[in-house]
Amino acid sequence: MNVPNMQQILKQAQKMQEQLQKQMEDLVVEASAGGGMVSVRMNGQKLLLSVAIDPEALNANDREMVQDLVLAAVNEAGRKVDEQLQGQMGSLAGGLKIPGLFES
């Protein structure tokens, strides 16, 4: 079995981390709740970029409903960020070539 060079492994891990950081910076997800009455945009660092509330939701004069819709949309956006990043991490890890580690 060929033992990989630790420095080579660390370089690959650093490269993967840099790629993931770049993808997080570029990632933007959108989510909505209440049939689109509330829509949000969130980046890969889970910072809320925008919130859009349909005027019909505001006309309903139900503050609690609007609050619940905003909360639901933000939580859904957070789940979408997690899913995207998990998928990206999996594809990056699949590209990690460490001789002897994944081979029999």
Secondary structure, 3 states (H helix, E strand, C coil): CCCCCHHHHHHHHHHHHHHHHHHHHHCEEEEEECCCCEEEEEECCCCEEEEEECHHHHHCCCHHHHHHHHHHHHHHHHHHHHHHHHHHHHHHHHCCCCCCCCCC
